Amino acid sequence: MTTQARTTVHDNQGSSGEHAPRFPYRGLPGRFSVLFALLVAYLLCYPFVLDGNYWNVMGVLAGLAVVAAMYALSDHRKWWLSGMVLAAPALVHHLSVKPELTSGFDVFGLVCSVLFDGFMTVFILYVIFGHQTVRRETIFGALSAYLAIGFAFANIYRLLVRYLPASIYLDPIVNAHKIAQRADLIYYSFASLTCMGASGVMPANSYARALTSFESVIGVMYLAVLVARLIGLHTSQQHA
């Protein structure tokens, strides 16, 4: 009787949707809120820091974001081990890289950073789409993934400009330099992701146009799917 009662209680908890996620989830406190805060801080600070001589500040912020991302992975052993392969070189890259990609090591670190951003985006979506209720970390996770996409594409544009400097055209009326710099590419990436349009910055060859179109489509699809998912979860909570 005792075993049967325990089984009944466990089934009732699982049927409520509150305690039955699709995968082991221990609910790490602040797993995505800390990551979101660091990404927002990076986004807000870069116009003031990247134009000066304070690259180390941005490197520290980016490095802390990598550490926060690994913390979010820490209760999923396989994901954590896979992420560490990319996180280690990405962390070294953020803490040691200079404004220009002057060596193959810098390029390798930037590639690892792009791959790590993509890896974390997939992981975050895996977690939040496994939630059965809308909670605070669901919202912060969704926002973190959105920002990670923007930073990943900014780094992809950096790689493109590294090998094809004329890929991104800067209007001389609003830009004092001819080659797109890191701050320009972050601005351009988020303007493309949100379909806002970047005044004074535009793609100048087929590679840049393809990447820009792809990023814009991802931005629109992400918001559409995410809003549909959150509304579905909220509706199920209201009728639970």
C-alpha positions in Angstrom: 0.0 0.0 0.0 2.8 2.4 0.9 4.6 1.8 -2.5 1.3 2.3 -4.4 0.6 5.5 -2.5 4.0 6.9 -3.3 3.5 6.0 -7.0 0.1 7.7 -7.0 1.6 10.9 -5.5 4.5 10.8 -8.0 2.0 10.4 -10.9 -0.1 13.3 -9.6 2.9 15.6 -9.4 4.0 14.6 -12.9 0.5 15.2 -14.3 0.3 18.7 -12.9 3.2 19.8 -15.3 4.9 21.7 -12.4 7.4 19.1 -11.4 7.8 17.0 -14.6 10.3 18.6 -16.9 11.4 16.6 -19.9 15.0 16.3 -18.6 16.8 16.4 -15.2 16.6 20.1 -14.1 17.7 21.1 -10.6 16.8 24.8 -11.1 20.1 26.5 -10.6 19.5 29.9 -9.0 20.0 32.7 -11.5 21.3 30.4 -14.2 20.2 32.7 -17.0 19.6 36.0 -15.2 23.3 36.5 -14.5 24.2 35.7 -18.1 21.5 38.1 -19.3 22.8 40.9 -17.1 26.4 40.5 -18.4 25.3 40.5 -22.0 23.2 43.6 -21.5 26.2 45.3 -19.8 28.4 44.4 -22.7 25.8 45.8 -25.2 25.4 49.0 -23.3 29.1 49.6 -22.7 30.7 48.8 -26.0 30.0 52.2 -27.7 32.0 54.0 -24.9 34.7 51.4 -24.4 35.5 50.1 -27.9 36.2 53.6 -29.2 38.8 54.2 -26.5 41.6 52.3 -25.0 39.7 50.1 -22.6 39.5 46.8 -24.5 40.4 44.9 -21.3 37.1 46.0 -19.7 35.2 44.5 -22.5 37.3 41.4 -22.4 36.6 40.9 -18.7 32.8 41.4 -19.3 32.9 38.9 -22.2 35.0 36.4 -20.1 32.5 36.7 -17.2 29.7 36.0 -19.7 31.5 32.8 -20.7 31.8 31.8 -17.1 28.1 32.5 -16.5 27.2 30.4 -19.5 29.2 27.5 -18.2 27.4 27.9 -14.8 24.1 27.6 -16.7 25.4 24.3 -18.2 26.7 22.9 -14.9 23.8 20.6 -14.1 24.0 19.0 -17.5 27.2 17.0 -17.6 27.3 16.1 -21.3 26.4 19.7 -22.3 29.0 21.1 -19.9 31.8 18.9 -21.1 31.0 19.7 -24.7 30.7 23.4 -24.0 34.1 23.4 -22.2 35.8 22.4 -25.4 34.7 25.7 -26.9 34.6 27.8 -23.8 38.3 27.5 -22.9 39.7 28.9 -26.1 36.8 31.5 -26.2 37.7 32.7 -22.7 41.4 33.0 -23.5 40.4 34.9 -26.7 38.2 37.4 -24.8 40.8 38.0 -22.1 43.8 38.4 -24.4 42.6 39.6 -27.8 43.5 43.0 -29.2 41.3 45.3 -31.3 42.7 43.8 -34.5 42.8 40.1 -35.4 46.5 40.1 -36.0 47.3 36.4 -35.7 46.0 33.0 -36.5 45.5 32.5 -32.7 43.2 35.5 -32.6 41.2 34.2 -35.5 41.0 30.7 -33.9 39.7 32.2 -30.7 37.1 34.2 -32.5 35.9 31.2 -34.3 35.6 29.3 -31.0 33.7 32.2 -29.6 31.2 32.1 -32.5 30.7 28.4 -32.1 30.3 28.8 -28.3 27.6 31.4 -28.8 25.8 29.1 -31.2 26.2 26.2 -28.8 24.8 28.2 -25.9 21.9 29.4 -27.9 20.9 25.8 -28.7 21.3 24.8 -25.1 19.2 27.7 -23.8 16.4 26.9 -26.2 16.6 23.2 -25.2 16.1 24.2 -21.6 13.4 26.8 -22.0 11.4 24.8 -24.4 11.5 22.0 -21.9 9.8 24.2 -19.2 6.2 23.4 -18.5 5.5 26.7 -16.9 6.7 30.3 -17.6 9.1 31.3 -14.9 11.6 34.1 -14.4 14.5 32.1 -15.8 12.5 31.1 -18.9 12.2 34.8 -19.8 15.9 35.6 -19.0 17.0 32.5 -20.9 15.0 33.5 -24.0 16.5 37.0 -23.9 20.0 35.7 -23.4 19.7 33.5 -26.4 18.5 36.4 -28.5 21.5 38.5 -27.4 23.9 35.6 -28.0 22.7 35.4 -31.6 23.4 39.1 -32.2 26.9 38.8 -30.7 27.6 35.6 -32.7 26.8 37.3 -36.0 28.8 40.4 -35.0 31.8 38.1 -34.7 31.0 36.4 -38.0 31.0 39.8 -39.6 34.4 40.5 -38.0 35.8 37.3 -39.6 34.4 38.4 -42.9 35.9 41.9 -42.7 39.2 40.3 -41.6 39.6 38.6 -44.9 37.4 40.8 -47.1 37.7 44.3 -45.7 35.3 45.8 -48.3 32.5 43.5 -47.3 30.8 46.1 -45.1 30.5 49.6 -46.6 30.7 52.6 -44.3 29.1 55.8 -45.5 31.8 58.5 -45.2 29.2 61.1 -44.3 28.6 59.4 -40.9 31.8 57.4 -40.4 35.3 58.8 -40.1 37.0 55.5 -41.0 36.7 53.3 -44.1 37.1 49.8 -42.6 34.3 48.5 -40.3 35.5 48.1 -36.8 34.2 45.9 -33.9 31.8 48.6 -32.6 30.4 49.1 -36.1 29.8 45.4 -36.6 28.1 45.0 -33.2 25.7 47.8 -34.1 25.2 46.4 -37.6 24.5 42.9 -36.3 21.8 44.0 -33.8 20.3 46.4 -36.3 20.0 43.4 -38.8 18.7 41.0 -36.1 15.9 43.4 -35.2 15.3 44.4 -38.8 15.8 48.0 -37.7 18.3 48.8 -40.4 21.8 50.2 -39.7 22.1 53.7 -41.1 25.6 54.4 -42.5 26.5 50.7 -42.6 25.5 48.3 -45.4 26.6 45.0 -46.9 28.8 45.5 -50.0 29.2 42.0 -51.4 27.1 38.8 -51.8 28.6 37.2 -48.7 27.7 40.1 -46.4 24.2 40.3 -48.0 23.6 36.6 -47.5 24.7 36.8 -43.8 22.5 39.9 -43.3 19.5 38.3 -44.8 20.0 35.1 -42.8 20.4 37.0 -39.5 17.2 39.0 -40.2 15.2 35.9 -40.9 16.5 34.2 -37.8 15.5 37.3 -35.7 12.0 37.3 -37.0 11.5 33.6 -36.7 13.0 33.5 -33.2 10.6 36.1 -31.9 7.6 34.5 -33.6 8.3 31.0 -32.3 9.3 32.3 -28.8 6.1 34.4 -28.4 4.0 31.4 -29.6 5.7 29.1 -27.1 5.3 31.6 -24.1 1.7 32.2 -24.9 1.1 28.5 -25.1 2.7 27.9 -21.7 0.8 30.8 -20.2 -2.5 29.6 -21.5 -1.9 26.1 -20.2 -1.1 27.5 -16.8 -4.3 29.5 -16.8 -6.3 26.3 -17.5 -4.3 24.0 -15.2 
